[in-house]
Amino acid sequence: MSETPTTVRVTIEPDSDPDLSWLAQDCWNEATPTEPEGYGRRRIKSYGVTWACVGVVVDVLCPHGGVMDSASLWGIEDDWDTDSDWYQLGVAVELATALEVSITPDTLIRTL
């Protein structure tokens, strides 16, 4: 009898309460020729308009229903890279590895 593979569900969710306090630190708000008001101030003003934070949630689903284990990482900037989907999947793989499961095409359910 073959063992049913463990299913891994990866969900990308909006971060409803991101910690943006790091953007208020002085080191992010020094005026430069390309950022006269400072990078941090500009980013805070544009939050929710041109960018947002998301969370990557990895759930290990039991073969007979229910969630066996889960892990997540929040506060990921959704515009940091044109390949952010690959970054988010990389985060998911790291989270799954910490849960001691593997993400494969046969076991992955990805929801957005």
C-alpha angles and dihedrals in degrees: 000000000000121000116245108244117245111253118225118202117200116194127184108206134179112259102236095190110030121178104235095165091111088068090062093059115113093240090064095046106056112127115245132174090261096038107036094171094038130262095260096052091048092049093049091050092050096046110124091014105066101001143016140181124258137189129225112218122190118193124185106213122209115236090238098043137285133069116285098189141340142193134186145187120204137190098052111156107236094211102043095107138012086234095052091132088063090047091050091049089050089054089050091052091051091049091048091049089054087053088050096243131115127232111222131161088257095054103035126104110178120192129178 
